[in-house]
Amino acid sequence: MGDNIQLTELQQDAIVELLNIGMGVAARSLSEMVNEEISLSIPNLEMLSRQSAATHLNGESPITIAAVKQCFKGAVWGEALLLFPQDKSLELVQLLMKGVPHEMLNELAQDALVEIGNIILHACLASLANLLAIDLNSDILFL
């Protein structure tokens, strides 16, 4: 990575475990919202430059993804990127918006996905901040 941030394997494992705790909080929040069990995948931590990240994502199988990015700053700073395969993101939106007529879902899907991303990323970052006893501020963007 161009910024020369180097983490040991133990440090990377610790960060992933902290984020995994946050994913558990996020899954529980989403589950309560839809009255169904929601399971989220274990976070993946990669330290990449923007160019390397773009190359990495473009090299994956050609699926359409929806992404929500949350920039954070404070005692630590960076960007958290939440990626959804587009078909899975639409399933999640449909689950969250039960009772909304199907024709309206497309109009509301982007806003709903931003809110879902906000819930997930905020839970992860808030858990990280709480566990490390640090302050973090964040802004969310839909890509």
C-alpha positions as CSV (number, residue, x, y, z in Angstrom):
1,M,0.0,0.0,0.0
2,G,1.3,3.5,-0.8
3,D,0.7,4.9,2.7
4,N,3.0,2.1,4.1
5,I,0.6,1.1,6.8
6,Q,1.8,-2.3,7.9
7,L,-0.2,-4.5,10.3
8,T,0.9,-7.7,11.9
9,E,-1.2,-10.8,11.4
10,L,-2.3,-10.5,15.0
11,Q,-3.3,-6.8,14.6
12,Q,-5.3,-7.7,11.4
13,D,-7.0,-10.6,13.3
14,A,-7.9,-8.3,16.2
15,I,-9.4,-5.7,13.9
16,V,-11.4,-8.3,12.0
17,E,-12.7,-9.7,15.3
18,L,-13.7,-6.2,16.5
19,L,-15.5,-5.6,13.2
20,N,-17.1,-9.1,13.5
21,I,-18.6,-8.0,16.8
22,G,-20.0,-4.9,15.0
23,M,-21.5,-7.1,12.3
24,G,-23.2,-9.1,15.1
25,V,-24.7,-5.9,16.4
26,A,-25.8,-4.9,12.9
27,A,-27.3,-8.2,12.2
28,R,-29.3,-8.1,15.4
29,S,-30.5,-4.6,14.6
30,L,-31.6,-5.6,11.1
31,S,-33.3,-8.8,12.5
32,E,-35.3,-6.7,14.9
33,M,-36.4,-4.4,12.1
34,V,-37.7,-7.2,9.8
35,N,-38.6,-9.8,12.5
36,E,-36.5,-12.4,10.8
37,E,-33.0,-13.8,11.4
38,I,-30.4,-11.9,9.4
39,S,-26.9,-13.2,9.1
40,L,-24.1,-11.1,7.8
41,S,-20.7,-12.4,6.5
42,I,-17.5,-12.0,8.5
43,P,-15.8,-8.8,7.5
44,N,-12.7,-8.9,5.3
45,L,-9.9,-6.5,6.0
46,E,-7.6,-5.5,3.2
47,M,-5.1,-2.6,3.3
48,L,-5.1,-1.3,-0.3
49,S,-4.5,1.9,-2.1
50,R,-7.5,3.3,-4.0
51,Q,-6.0,2.1,-7.3
52,S,-5.3,-1.4,-6.0
53,A,-8.8,-1.6,-4.6
54,A,-10.3,-0.5,-7.9
55,T,-8.2,-3.1,-9.7
56,H,-9.1,-5.8,-7.2
57,L,-12.8,-5.1,-7.5
58,N,-12.7,-4.9,-11.3
59,G,-10.9,-8.2,-11.4
60,E,-13.7,-10.1,-9.6
61,S,-16.3,-12.0,-11.5
62,P,-18.4,-9.6,-13.6
63,I,-21.3,-9.0,-11.2
64,T,-23.0,-5.7,-10.5
65,I,-22.4,-4.5,-7.0
66,A,-23.9,-1.7,-4.9
67,A,-21.6,0.0,-2.5
68,V,-22.0,2.2,0.5
69,K,-19.0,4.0,1.8
70,Q,-18.6,5.5,5.2
71,C,-15.6,7.9,5.8
72,F,-14.6,8.1,9.4
73,K,-12.2,10.3,11.3
74,G,-11.1,10.8,14.9
75,A,-8.4,8.8,16.8
76,V,-8.2,6.6,13.7
77,W,-9.3,7.5,10.2
78,G,-10.2,5.8,6.9
79,E,-13.0,4.6,4.8
80,A,-15.2,1.6,5.3
81,L,-16.7,0.1,2.1
82,L,-19.7,-2.2,2.3
83,L,-20.3,-4.1,-0.9
84,F,-23.5,-5.9,-1.9
85,P,-24.0,-8.0,-5.0
86,Q,-26.9,-6.2,-6.6
87,D,-29.3,-9.2,-6.6
88,K,-28.7,-9.7,-2.8
89,S,-29.1,-6.0,-2.1
90,L,-32.5,-6.0,-3.8
91,E,-33.5,-9.1,-1.7
92,L,-32.5,-7.3,1.5
93,V,-34.5,-4.2,0.5
94,Q,-37.5,-6.3,-0.3
95,L,-37.2,-8.0,3.1
96,L,-36.9,-4.7,4.9
97,M,-39.8,-3.1,2.9
98,K,-42.4,-5.8,3.2
99,G,-45.8,-4.4,2.1
100,V,-44.4,-1.8,-0.2
101,P,-45.8,-2.3,-3.7
102,H,-43.3,-4.0,-6.0
103,E,-43.4,-1.1,-8.5
104,M,-42.4,1.4,-5.8
105,L,-39.4,-0.7,-4.6
106,N,-37.2,0.4,-7.5
107,E,-37.8,4.0,-6.7
108,L,-37.0,3.4,-3.0
109,A,-34.2,0.8,-3.4
110,Q,-31.3,3.2,-3.4
111,D,-32.4,5.2,-0.4
112,A,-33.3,1.9,1.5
113,L,-29.9,0.5,0.7
114,V,-28.1,3.6,2.0
115,E,-30.1,3.2,5.2
116,I,-29.2,-0.5,5.5
117,G,-25.6,0.4,4.8
118,N,-25.7,3.1,7.4
119,I,-27.0,0.7,10.0
120,I,-24.4,-1.9,9.2
121,L,-21.4,0.4,8.9
122,H,-22.4,2.5,11.9
123,A,-22.8,-0.6,14.1
124,C,-19.3,-1.8,13.1
125,L,-17.6,1.6,13.6
126,A,-19.5,2.3,16.8
127,S,-18.6,-1.1,18.2
128,L,-14.9,-0.5,17.2
129,A,-15.0,3.0,18.9
130,N,-16.6,1.6,22.0
131,L,-14.3,-1.3,22.4
132,L,-11.2,0.9,21.8
133,A,-12.7,3.7,23.9
134,I,-12.1,6.2,21.1
135,D,-14.2,8.9,19.4
136,L,-15.1,8.4,15.7
137,N,-17.1,10.7,13.4
138,S,-18.4,9.4,10.1
139,D,-20.2,10.4,6.9
140,I,-22.0,7.9,4.6
141,L,-22.1,7.9,0.8
142,F,-23.8,5.7,-1.8
143,L,-21.6,4.7,-4.7
